[in-house]
Amino acid sequence: MKIAVTTSRENQEVIKKAEEIARQLNLVYLPRKKRCIDSMRSEYGLSYLLVVEKERVILQGDTRVFWHPNMAVPRLKCLRQGKSDNMIEAMQLKPKDRLLDCTLGLAADALVAAYVVGIEGLVTGLEASKYLSFLTKWGMENYRGQNTHVRRLLKRITVLNVSYEEYLNTLPEGFYDVIYFDPMFNRGLKNSSGINAIRPLACYKPLSREIIDKALKATRRRVVVKSTPTSDDLHLLKANFIVGGKHSSVLYGVWEKEG
């Protein structure tokens, strides 16, 4: 995948920011020179251009990807109204808990979890894709939206660009209360624009029982894996039980820590 950095306009402040991002990601910076994105991609044979604007960064190719809290906002509203959330129910997440999200993506689930664990809790998000990790971390750190509730929650999330295989090997036993996986779906949820937008950037690697066992060692209470009704992964990985009804578009497999 070939990616370069450019700007939305010829503004010196934005250009300086784009050049710094290019250095940070070890990418080539291309001056915009009033060219359209599609012609620049064609001219340089690029899969994506990382387009730096004054207040956001967009990874633009056949689809446009940028960080935003929209997917989490309605779920947060429901929780504040005292309604349930299937992911939170599967996790049995509580205030002051430490959660490890092994597949952060655009951090919608992490934002919801950050609300539940509260100011004394901790949410660590792992993202193996360098570009998704950058987009999410930069977007969260530079979010200037009017939703002050979201801004407070973002401060509770730590983003790490590392694979869960590597990170799990570094953890002492029982370091996190809950460990969560949301593997990129190879099928299903085709009408989800958020998921479809990040498919080309995501790391596709099926979960193994070995990874589940490593996660169980590193958790105090339980491991939770998100899946779909069309997948048999939760059964193959021998989940203790599954949360979600027969009409649910999303299921959660749960493994509880013994003892």
MIDOSE-1310 file (N, C-alpha, C; in nm, 2 decimals, decimal comma, always signed):
residues 259
mkia	+0,08/-0,12/+0,00/+0,00/+0,00/+0,00/+0,09/+0,13/+0,00; +0,07/+0,21/-0,10/+0,16/+0,33/-0,12/+0,08/+0,45/-0,07; +0,13/+0,53/+0,02/+0,07/+0,64/+0,08/+0,16/+0,76/+0,08; +0,11/+0,88/+0,06/+0,19/+1,00/+0,07/+0,10/+1,11/+0,15
vtts	+0,17/+1,22/+0,18/+0,10/+1,32/+0,26/+0,09/+1,45/+0,18; -0,02/+1,51/+0,18/-0,04/+1,64/+0,12/-0,13/+1,73/+0,21; -0,17/+1,84/+0,16/-0,26/+1,94/+0,23/-0,39/+1,96/+0,16; -0,48/+2,02/+0,24/-0,61/+2,05/+0,17/-0,60/+2,19/+0,10
renq	-0,50/+2,27/+0,14/-0,48/+2,40/+0,07/-0,34/+2,45/+0,10; -0,30/+2,55/+0,02/-0,17/+2,60/+0,03/-0,16/+2,71/+0,14; -0,16/+2,66/+0,27/-0,15/+2,74/+0,39/-0,03/+2,70/+0,46; +0,05/+2,80/+0,50/+0,18/+2,77/+0,56/+0,17/+2,69/+0,69
evik	+0,08/+2,72/+0,77/+0,06/+2,65/+0,90/+0,02/+2,51/+0,87; -0,07/+2,48/+0,77/-0,11/+2,35/+0,74/+0,00/+2,27/+0,67; +0,08/+2,34/+0,59/+0,19/+2,27/+0,52/+0,30/+2,23/+0,62; +0,33/+2,31/+0,72/+0,42/+2,28/+0,82/+0,38/+2,16/+0,90
kaee	+0,25/+2,15/+0,93/+0,19/+2,04/+1,00/+0,20/+1,91/+0,92; +0,17/+1,92/+0,79/+0,18/+1,81/+0,70/+0,32/+1,76/+0,69; +0,42/+1,84/+0,68/+0,56/+1,80/+0,67/+0,60/+1,73/+0,79; +0,55/+1,77/+0,91/+0,59/+1,70/+1,03/+0,52/+1,57/+1,04
iarq	+0,40/+1,55/+1,00/+0,33/+1,42/+0,99/+0,40/+1,33/+0,90; +0,44/+1,38/+0,78/+0,52/+1,30/+0,69/+0,64/+1,24/+0,75; +0,72/+1,33/+0,82/+0,84/+1,28/+0,89/+0,81/+1,18/+1,00; +0,70/+1,20/+1,07/+0,66/+1,11/+1,18/+0,63/+0,97/+1,13
lnlv	+0,56/+0,97/+1,01/+0,52/+0,84/+0,95/+0,61/+0,78/+0,85; +0,72/+0,86/+0,83/+0,82/+0,82/+0,73/+0,76/+0,80/+0,59; +0,68/+0,91/+0,55/+0,61/+0,91/+0,42/+0,66/+1,03/+0,34; +0,64/+1,03/+0,21/+0,67/+1,15/+0,13/+0,57/+1,26/+0,14
ylpr	+0,61/+1,38/+0,15/+0,52/+1,49/+0,14/+0,52/+1,55/+0,00; +0,39/+1,56/-0,05/+0,37/+1,61/-0,19/+0,30/+1,75/-0,18; +0,36/+1,86/-0,23/+0,29/+1,99/-0,23/+0,16/+1,97/-0,31; +0,05/+2,04/-0,27/-0,08/+2,02/-0,33/-0,08/+2,09/-0,47
kkrc	-0,03/+2,21/-0,48/-0,03/+2,29/-0,60/-0,16/+2,29/-0,68; -0,27/+2,30/-0,60/-0,41/+2,31/-0,65/-0,45/+2,19/-0,73; -0,38/+2,08/-0,72/-0,42/+1,96/-0,79/-0,53/+1,88/-0,71; -0,61/+1,81/-0,79/-0,72/+1,73/-0,72/-0,66/+1,60/-0,67
idsm	-0,72/+1,55/-0,56/-0,67/+1,43/-0,50/-0,66/+1,31/-0,60; -0,76/+1,29/-0,68/-0,76/+1,17/-0,77/-0,65/+1,18/-0,87; -0,62/+1,30/-0,92/-0,51/+1,31/-1,02/-0,38/+1,29/-0,95; -0,36/+1,34/-0,83/-0,24/+1,31/-0,76/-0,22/+1,16/-0,73
rsey	-0,32/+1,10/-0,69/-0,31/+0,95/-0,67/-0,27/+0,88/-0,79; -0,33/+0,92/-0,90/-0,30/+0,86/-1,03/-0,16/+0,88/-1,08; -0,12/+1,01/-1,06/+0,02/+1,05/-1,11/+0,13/+0,98/-1,03; +0,11/+0,96/-0,90/+0,21/+0,90/-0,82/+0,18/+0,75/-0,78
glsy	+0,08/+0,69/-0,84/+0,04/+0,55/-0,81/+0,01/+0,53/-0,66; -0,07/+0,61/-0,60/-0,09/+0,60/-0,46/-0,22/+0,53/-0,43; -0,22/+0,45/-0,32/-0,34/+0,39/-0,27/-0,42/+0,50/-0,19; -0,35/+0,58/-0,12/-0,42/+0,68/-0,04/-0,33/+0,81/-0,03
llvv	-0,39/+0,92/-0,01/-0,32/+1,04/+0,03/-0,37/+1,08/+0,17; -0,28/+1,11/+0,25/-0,31/+1,16/+0,39/-0,32/+1,31/+0,38; -0,44/+1,36/+0,37/-0,47/+1,50/+0,35/-0,49/+1,57/+0,48; -0,40/+1,67/+0,51/-0,39/+1,74/+0,63/-0,47/+1,87/+0,61
eker	-0,57/+1,89/+0,70/-0,65/+2,01/+0,70/-0,62/+2,09/+0,83; -0,68/+2,20/+0,85/-0,65/+2,28/+0,97/-0,68/+2,21/+1,09; -0,80/+2,14/+1,10/-0,84/+2,08/+1,22/-0,86/+1,93/+1,21; -0,83/+1,87/+1,10/-0,84/+1,72/+1,09/-0,75/+1,67/+0,99
vilq	-0,73/+1,54/+0,99/-0,65/+1,46/+0,89/-0,73/+1,36/+0,83; -0,73/+1,35/+0,70/-0,82/+1,25/+0,63/-0,73/+1,16/+0,54; -0,75/+1,03/+0,55/-0,68/+0,94/+0,47/-0,78/+0,91/+0,35; -0,74/+0,96/+0,23/-0,84/+0,96/+0,12/-0,79/+0,87/+0,01
gdtr	-0,87/+0,78/-0,03/-0,85/+0,69/-0,15/-0,98/+0,67/-0,21; -1,01/+0,55/-0,24/-1,15/+0,52/-0,29/-1,25/+0,55/-0,18; -1,21/+0,54/-0,06/-1,29/+0,58/+0,05/-1,22/+0,69/+0,13; -1,29/+0,76/+0,22/-1,23/+0,87/+0,30/-1,24/+0,82/+0,45
vfwh	-1,13/+0,83/+0,52/-1,13/+0,78/+0,66/-1,07/+0,89/+0,74; -1,14/+0,93/+0,85/-1,09/+1,02/+0,95/-1,16/+0,99/+1,08; -1,09/+1,03/+1,19/-1,14/+1,00/+1,32/-1,26/+1,09/+1,36; -1,36/+1,04/+1,41/-1,47/+1,11/+1,47/-1,54/+1,03/+1,57
pnma	-1,61/+1,09/+1,67/-1,67/+1,01/+1,77/-1,82/+0,97/+1,74; -1,86/+0,99/+1,62/-2,01/+0,97/+1,59/-2,06/+0,84/+1,63; -1,98/+0,73/+1,60/-2,04/+0,59/+1,62/-2,06/+0,57/+1,77; -1,99/+0,63/+1,86/-2,00/+0,61/+2,00/-2,11/+0,70/+2,06
vprl	-2,14/+0,81/+2,00/-2,23/+0,91/+2,06/-2,36/+0,86/+2,10; -2,44/+0,79/+2,01/-2,57/+0,74/+2,05/-2,56/+0,63/+2,16; -2,46/+0,55/+2,16/-2,44/+0,45/+2,27/-2,42/+0,52/+2,40; -2,33/+0,63/+2,40/-2,31/+0,70/+2,52/-2,44/+0,77/+2,58
kclr	-2,52/+0,82/+2,48/-2,64/+0,88/+2,52/-2,73/+0,78/+2,59; -2,74/+0,66/+2,53/-2,82/+0,55/+2,59/-2,77/+0,51/+2,73; -2,64/+0,50/+2,75/-2,59/+0,47/+2,88/-2,62/+0,58/+2,98; -2,61/+0,70/+2,94/-2,64/+0,81/+3,04/-2,79/+0,82/+3,08
qgks	-2,87/+0,76/+2,99/-3,01/+0,75/+3,02/-3,05/+0,62/+3,10; -2,95/+0,55/+3,13/-2,97/+0,43/+3,21/-3,00/+0,30/+3,14; -2,99/+0,31/+3,00/-3,01/+0,19/+2,92/-2,89/+0,10/+2,91; -2,91/-0,02/+2,87/-2,80/-0,12/+2,86/-2,72/-0,11/+2,73
dnmi	-2,61/-0,17/+2,73/-2,52/-0,18/+2,61/-2,47/-0,32/+2,61; -2,49/-0,39/+2,50/-2,46/-0,54/+2,50/-2,31/-0,56/+2,52; -2,22/-0,47/+2,47/-2,08/-0,49/+2,49/-2,04/-0,48/+2,63; -2,10/-0,38/+2,70/-2,07/-0,35/+2,84/-2,13/-0,47/+2,92
eamq	-2,24/-0,52/+2,89/-2,30/-0,63/+2,96/-2,21/-0,75/+2,94; -2,16/-0,78/+2,82/-2,07/-0,89/+2,80/-1,94/-0,88/+2,88; -1,89/-0,76/+2,89/-1,77/-0,73/+2,97/-1,79/-0,73/+3,12; -1,91/-0,70/+3,16/-1,94/-0,68/+3,30/-1,85/-0,57/+3,35
lkpk	-1,83/-0,47/+3,27/-1,74/-0,36/+3,31/-1,79/-0,27/+3,42; -1,70/-0,22/+3,50/-1,74/-0,15/+3,62/-1,65/-0,03/+3,64; -1,69/+0,07/+3,72/-1,61/+0,19/+3,75/-1,47/+0,14/+3,81; -1,37/+0,21/+3,77/-1,23/+0,18/+3,82/-1,16/+0,06/+3,75
drll	-1,23/+0,00/+3,66/-1,18/-0,12/+3,59/-1,07/-0,07/+3,49; -0,98/-0,17/+3,46/-0,87/-0,15/+3,36/-0,91/-0,24/+3,24; -0,93/-0,18/+3,13/-0,97/-0,25/+3,01/-0,86/-0,24/+2,90; -0,83/-0,36/+2,84/-0,74/-0,36/+2,72/-0,83/-0,39/+2,60
dctl	-0,83/-0,29/+2,51/-0,90/-0,31/+2,38/-0,79/-0,35/+2,28; -0,79/-0,48/+2,24/-0,67/-0,53/+2,16/-0,68/-0,49/+2,01; -0,80/-0,44/+1,97/-0,82/-0,41/+1,82/-0,89/-0,27/+1,82; -0,82/-0,17/+1,84/-0,88/-0,04/+1,87/-0,96/+0,02/+1,75
glaa	-0,91/+0,01/+1,63/-0,97/+0,07/+1,51/-0,99/+0,22/+1,54; -1,11/+0,27/+1,52/-1,14/+0,41/+1,54/-1,20/+0,44/+1,68; -1,18/+0,35/+1,77/-1,20/+0,37/+1,91/-1,35/+0,39/+1,96; -1,45/+0,35/+1,88/-1,58/+0,37/+1,92/-1,61/+0,29/+2,05
dalv	-1,57/+0,16/+2,05/-1,59/+0,08/+2,17/-1,51/+0,13/+2,29; -1,39/+0,18/+2,26/-1,31/+0,23/+2,37/-1,37/+0,35/+2,44; -1,43/+0,44/+2,35/-1,50/+0,55/+2,41/-1,61/+0,52/+2,50; -1,69/+0,42/+2,46/-1,80/+0,37/+2,54/-1,75/+0,31/+2,67
aayv	-1,65/+0,23/+2,66/-1,59/+0,17/+2,78/-1,53/+0,28/+2,87; -1,47/+0,39/+2,82/-1,41/+0,49/+2,90/-1,52/+0,56/+2,98; -1,64/+0,57/+2,93/-1,75/+0,63/+3,01/-1,78/+0,54/+3,13; -1,78/+0,41/+3,11/-1,82/+0,32/+3,22/-1,71/+0,30/+3,33
vgie	-1,58/+0,30/+3,29/-1,48/+0,28/+3,39/-1,45/+0,40/+3,47; -1,49/+0,52/+3,42/-1,49/+0,64/+3,50/-1,35/+0,70/+3,50; -1,34/+0,81/+3,58/-1,21/+0,88/+3,58/-1,10/+0,81/+3,65; -1,13/+0,71/+3,74/-1,03/+0,63/+3,80/-1,00/+0,50/+3,73
glvt	-1,07/+0,48/+3,62/-1,04/+0,36/+3,54/-0,94/+0,38/+3,43; -0,91/+0,28/+3,35/-0,81/+0,29/+3,24/-0,86/+0,21/+3,12; -0,84/+0,27/+3,00/-0,86/+0,20/+2,88/-0,74/+0,22/+2,79; -0,68/+0,10/+2,76/-0,56/+0,10/+2,67/-0,61/+0,04/+2,54
glea	-0,58/+0,10/+2,43/-0,62/+0,06/+2,30/-0,50/+0,02/+2,21; -0,50/-0,10/+2,16/-0,39/-0,14/+2,07/-0,44/-0,14/+1,92; -0,36/-0,09/+1,84/-0,39/-0,09/+1,69/-0,26/-0,12/+1,61; -0,27/-0,24/+1,55/-0,15/-0,28/+1,47/-0,12/-0,20/+1,35
skyl	-0,23/-0,15/+1,29/-0,21/-0,07/+1,16/-0,15/+0,07/+1,20; -0,04/+0,10/+1,14/+0,03/+0,23/+1,17/-0,06/+0,34/+1,13; -0,13/+0,33/+1,02/-0,21/+0,44/+0,97/-0,34/+0,46/+1,05; -0,41/+0,35/+1,08/-0,53/+0,36/+1,17/-0,49/+0,41/+1,31
sflt	-0,38/+0,36/+1,36/-0,33/+0,41/+1,49/-0,31/+0,56/+1,49; -0,24/+0,61/+1,38/-0,21/+0,75/+1,37/-0,34/+0,83/+1,36; -0,43/+0,79/+1,27/-0,55/+0,86/+1,25/-0,63/+0,87/+1,38; -0,64/+0,76/+1,46/-0,72/+0,76/+1,58/-0,65/+0,85/+1,69
kwgm	-0,52/+0,83/+1,71/-0,45/+0,90/+1,81/-0,45/+1,05/+1,78; -0,42/+1,09/+1,66/-0,42/+1,23/+1,62/-0,56/+1,29/+1,63; -0,66/+1,22/+1,58/-0,80/+1,27/+1,59/-0,84/+1,29/+1,73; -0,81/+1,20/+1,82/-0,85/+1,21/+1,96/-0,78/+1,32/+2,03
enyr	-0,65/+1,34/+2,00/-0,57/+1,44/+2,07/-0,61/+1,58/+2,02; -0,66/+1,59/+1,89/-0,69/+1,72/+1,83/-0,84/+1,75/+1,82; -0,92/+1,67/+1,88/-1,07/+1,68/+1,87/-1,11/+1,82/+1,94; -1,18/+1,90/+1,86/-1,22/+2,03/+1,90/-1,37/+2,04/+1,89
gqnt	-1,44/+1,93/+1,89/-1,59/+1,93/+1,88/-1,65/+1,99/+2,00; -1,78/+2,03/+1,99/-1,85/+2,10/+2,10/-1,89/+2,00/+2,21; -1,88/+1,87/+2,19/-1,92/+1,77/+2,28/-1,81/+1,76/+2,39; -1,83/+1,84/+2,50/-1,73/+1,84/+2,61/-1,73/+1,71/+2,68
hvrr	-1,84/+1,63/+2,68/-1,84/+1,50/+2,75/-1,75/+1,41/+2,68; -1,75/+1,41/+2,54/-1,66/+1,32/+2,47/-1,51/+1,36/+2,49; -1,49/+1,50/+2,49/-1,35/+1,54/+2,51/-1,29/+1,49/+2,65; -1,37/+1,49/+2,75/-1,33/+1,44/+2,88/-1,30/+1,29/+2,87
llkr	-1,38/+1,21/+2,80/-1,36/+1,07/+2,79/-1,23/+1,03/+2,71; -1,20/+1,11/+2,61/-1,08/+1,09/+2,53/-0,96/+1,08/+2,61; -0,95/+1,16/+2,72/-0,83/+1,17/+2,80/-0,81/+1,04/+2,88; -0,91/+0,95/+2,89/-0,89/+0,83/+2,96/-0,84/+0,71/+2,87
itvl	-0,82/+0,74/+2,74/-0,78/+0,63/+2,65/-0,63/+0,65/+2,60; -0,56/+0,54/+2,62/-0,42/+0,54/+2,57/-0,41/+0,46/+2,44; -0,35/+0,52/+2,34/-0,34/+0,45/+2,21/-0,20/+0,40/+2,18; -0,18/+0,27/+2,15/-0,05/+0,21/+2,13/-0,05/+0,15/+1,99
nvsy	+0,05/+0,18/+1,91/+0,06/+0,12/+1,78/+0,15/-0,01/+1,79; +0,08/-0,12/+1,83/+0,15/-0,25/+1,85/+0,05/-0,36/+1,83; +0,09/-0,48/+1,79/+0,00/-0,59/+1,78/-0,03/-0,65/+1,91; -0,15/-0,71/+1,92/-0,19/-0,77/+2,05/-0,10/-0,89/+2,08
eeyl	-0,05/-0,96/+1,98/+0,04/-1,07/+2,01/+0,16/-1,03/+2,08; +0,22/-0,92/+2,04/+0,34/-0,87/+2,10/+0,31/-0,81/+2,24; +0,20/-0,73/+2,25/+0,17/-0,67/+2,38/+0,14/-0,77/+2,49; +0,06/-0,87/+2,45/+0,02/-0,97/+2,55/+0,14/-1,04/+2,61
ntlp	+0,24/-1,06/+2,54/+0,36/-1,12/+2,59/+0,43/-1,04/+2,69; +0,40/-0,91/+2,70/+0,47/-0,83/+2,80/+0,40/-0,81/+2,93; +0,28/-0,87/+2,94/+0,19/-0,84/+3,05/+0,21/-0,93/+3,17; +0,21/-0,88/+3,29/+0,21/-0,97/+3,41/+0,07/-1,03/+3,42
egfy	+0,06/-1,14/+3,50/-0,07/-1,21/+3,52/-0,17/-1,11/+3,59; -0,29/-1,11/+3,53/-0,40/-1,04/+3,59/-0,39/-0,89/+3,59; -0,32/-0,83/+3,49/-0,29/-0,69/+3,48/-0,41/-0,61/+3,45; -0,50/-0,66/+3,36/-0,62/-0,59/+3,32/-0,74/-0,67/+3,38
dviy	-0,85/-0,59/+3,41/-0,97/-0,66/+3,45/-1,05/-0,73/+3,34; -1,05/-0,67/+3,22/-1,12/-0,72/+3,11/-1,03/-0,70/+2,98; -1,02/-0,80/+2,90/-0,95/-0,79/+2,77/-1,05/-0,81/+2,66; -1,05/-0,73/+2,56/-1,15/-0,72/+2,45/-1,09/-0,73/+2,31
fdpm	-1,15/-0,81/+2,22/-1,11/-0,82/+2,08/-1,23/-0,79/+1,99; -1,21/-0,71/+1,89/-1,31/-0,69/+1,79/-1,24/-0,71/+1,65; -1,22/-0,84/+1,62/-1,14/-0,87/+1,49/-1,22/-0,81/+1,37; -1,14/-0,76/+1,27/-1,21/-0,71/+1,15/-1,29/-0,82/+1,08
fnrg	-1,42/-0,80/+1,06/-1,50/-0,90/+1,00/-1,47/-0,92/+0,86; -1,44/-1,04/+0,82/-1,42/-1,07/+0,68/-1,55/-1,08/+0,60; -1,65/-1,10/+0,67/-1,78/-1,10/+0,61/-1,89/-1,05/+0,71; -2,00/-1,01/+0,66/-2,10/-0,96/+0,75/-2,09/-0,81/+0,76
lkns	-2,19/-0,74/+0,81/-2,20/-0,60/+0,83/-2,15/-0,52/+0,71; -2,19/-0,57/+0,59/-2,15/-0,50/+0,47/-2,21/-0,36/+0,45; -2,32/-0,33/+0,52/-2,38/-0,20/+0,52/-2,32/-0,10/+0,62; -2,22/-0,14/+0,69/-2,16/-0,05/+0,79/-2,05/+0,03/+0,72
sgin	-2,08/+0,16/+0,70/-1,99/+0,25/+0,63/-1,86/+0,27/+0,71; -1,87/+0,27/+0,84/-1,75/+0,29/+0,92/-1,65/+0,17/+0,91; -1,70/+0,05/+0,91/-1,62/-0,07/+0,90/-1,56/-0,08/+0,76; -1,65/-0,06/+0,66/-1,61/-0,07/+0,52/-1,50/+0,03/+0,48
airp	-1,50/+0,15/+0,54/-1,40/+0,25/+0,52/-1,26/+0,21/+0,56; -1,25/+0,13/+0,67/-1,12/+0,10/+0,72/-1,08/-0,04/+0,68; -1,16/-0,11/+0,61/-1,12/-0,25/+0,57/-0,98/-0,26/+0,50; -0,95/-0,17/+0,40/-0,83/-0,18/+0,33/-0,71/-0,15/+0,42
lacy	-0,73/-0,08/+0,54/-0,62/-0,05/+0,63/-0,60/-0,14/+0,74; -0,70/-0,22/+0,77/-0,70/-0,31/+0,89/-0,61/-0,43/+0,87; -0,57/-0,48/+0,99/-0,49/-0,60/+1,00/-0,58/-0,72/+1,01; -0,58/-0,81/+0,91/-0,66/-0,93/+0,91/-0,58/-1,05/+0,97
kpls	-0,61/-1,09/+1,08/-0,55/-1,21/+1,14/-0,65/-1,28/+1,23; -0,69/-1,40/+1,20/-0,79/-1,47/+1,29/-0,73/-1,49/+1,43; -0,82/-1,48/+1,52/-0,79/-1,51/+1,66/-0,76/-1,66/+1,67; -0,67/-1,70/+1,76/-0,64/-1,84/+1,79/-0,67/-1,87/+1,94
reii	-0,68/-1,99/+1,97/-0,70/-2,03/+2,11/-0,58/-1,99/+2,19; -0,46/-2,00/+2,13/-0,34/-1,96/+2,20/-0,35/-1,81/+2,25; -0,40/-1,72/+2,16/-0,41/-1,58/+2,20/-0,52/-1,57/+2,31; -0,63/-1,64/+2,30/-0,73/-1,63/+2,40/-0,67/-1,67/+2,54
dkal	-0,59/-1,78/+2,54/-0,53/-1,83/+2,66/-0,43/-1,72/+2,72; -0,35/-1,66/+2,63/-0,26/-1,55/+2,68/-0,34/-1,44/+2,74; -0,45/-1,40/+2,67/-0,54/-1,30/+2,73/-0,60/-1,33/+2,86; -0,64/-1,46/+2,88/-0,69/-1,51/+3,00/-0,59/-1,50/+3,11
katr	-0,47/-1,52/+3,08/-0,36/-1,51/+3,18/-0,34/-1,37/+3,23; -0,36/-1,27/+3,13/-0,33/-1,13/+3,16/-0,46/-1,06/+3,22; -0,57/-1,13/+3,23/-0,69/-1,06/+3,28/-0,72/-1,11/+3,42; -0,79/-1,03/+3,50/-0,84/-1,07/+3,63/-0,98/-1,14/+3,62
rrvv	-1,06/-1,10/+3,52/-1,20/-1,15/+3,52/-1,24/-1,22/+3,39; -1,23/-1,15/+3,28/-1,28/-1,22/+3,16/-1,22/-1,16/+3,03; -1,23/-1,24/+2,92/-1,20/-1,20/+2,79/-1,33/-1,20/+2,71; -1,34/-1,10/+2,62/-1,46/-1,08/+2,54/-1,42/-1,06/+2,40
vkst	-1,49/-1,14/+2,31/-1,46/-1,13/+2,16/-1,59/-1,09/+2,09; -1,59/-0,99/+2,00/-1,70/-0,95/+1,92/-1,70/-1,03/+1,79; -1,82/-1,08/+1,75/-1,83/-1,16/+1,63/-1,97/-1,13/+1,57; -2,00/-1,21/+1,46/-2,13/-1,20/+1,40/-2,20/-1,34/+1,40
ptsd	-2,33/-1,34/+1,38/-2,40/-1,46/+1,37/-2,36/-1,56/+1,26; -2,30/-1,50/+1,15/-2,26/-1,58/+1,04/-2,13/-1,65/+1,06; -2,06/-1,61/+1,17/-1,93/-1,67/+1,20/-1,94/-1,78/+1,30; -1,86/-1,88/+1,29/-1,85/-1,99/+1,39/-1,73/-1,98/+1,48
dlhl	-1,66/-1,86/+1,47/-1,54/-1,84/+1,55/-1,55/-1,86/+1,70; -1,66/-1,81/+1,75/-1,68/-1,82/+1,90/-1,70/-1,96/+1,94; -1,76/-2,05/+1,86/-1,77/-2,19/+1,89/-1,64/-2,26/+1,88; -1,57/-2,23/+1,77/-1,44/-2,29/+1,75/-1,34/-2,26/+1,86
lkan	-1,35/-2,14/+1,91/-1,26/-2,09/+2,02/-1,31/-2,13/+2,15; -1,42/-2,20/+2,16/-1,48/-2,25/+2,28/-1,51/-2,15/+2,39; -1,59/-2,05/+2,34/-1,63/-1,95/+2,44/-1,71/-2,01/+2,55; -1,70/-1,96/+2,67/-1,78/-2,01/+2,78/-1,93/-1,99/+2,76
fivg	-1,96/-1,87/+2,71/-2,10/-1,84/+2,67/-2,10/-1,72/+2,58; -2,22/-1,70/+2,51/-2,23/-1,59/+2,41/-2,34/-1,50/+2,45; -2,31/-1,37/+2,44/-2,41/-1,26/+2,47/-2,47/-1,21/+2,34; -2,60/-1,20/+2,33/-2,67/-1,15/+2,21/-2,77/-1,25/+2,17
gkhs	-2,89/-1,20/+2,13/-3,00/-1,28/+2,09/-2,99/-1,33/+1,95; -3,08/-1,41/+1,91/-3,08/-1,48/+1,78/-3,10/-1,38/+1,67; -3,16/-1,26/+1,70/-3,18/-1,16/+1,60/-3,08/-1,05/+1,60; -2,98/-1,06/+1,69/-2,87/-0,96/+1,70/-2,78/-0,96/+1,58
svly	-2,73/-0,85/+1,53/-2,64/-0,84/+1,42/-2,49/-0,86/+1,48; -2,48/-0,85/+1,61/-2,35/-0,86/+1,67/-2,36/-0,96/+1,79; -2,26/-1,05/+1,81/-2,26/-1,13/+1,93/-2,13/-1,11/+2,00; -2,13/-1,15/+2,13/-2,01/-1,13/+2,21/-1,98/-1,27/+2,28
gvwe	-1,86/-1,32/+2,25/-1,82/-1,44/+2,32/-1,75/-1,41/+2,45; -1,77/-1,49/+2,55/-1,71/-1,46/+2,68/-1,63/-1,58/+2,73; -1,51/-1,55/+2,78/-1,43/-1,65/+2,85/-1,40/-1,60/+2,99; -1,44/-1,67/+3,09/-1,42/-1,63/+3,23/-1,29/-1,69/+3,28
keg	-1,22/-1,61/+3,36/-1,10/-1,65/+3,43/-1,13/-1,75/+3,54; -1,07/-1,86/+3,53/-1,09/-1,97/+3,63/-1,03/-1,93/+3,76; -1,09/-1,97/+3,87/-1,03/-1,94/+4,00/-1,06/-1,80/+4,05
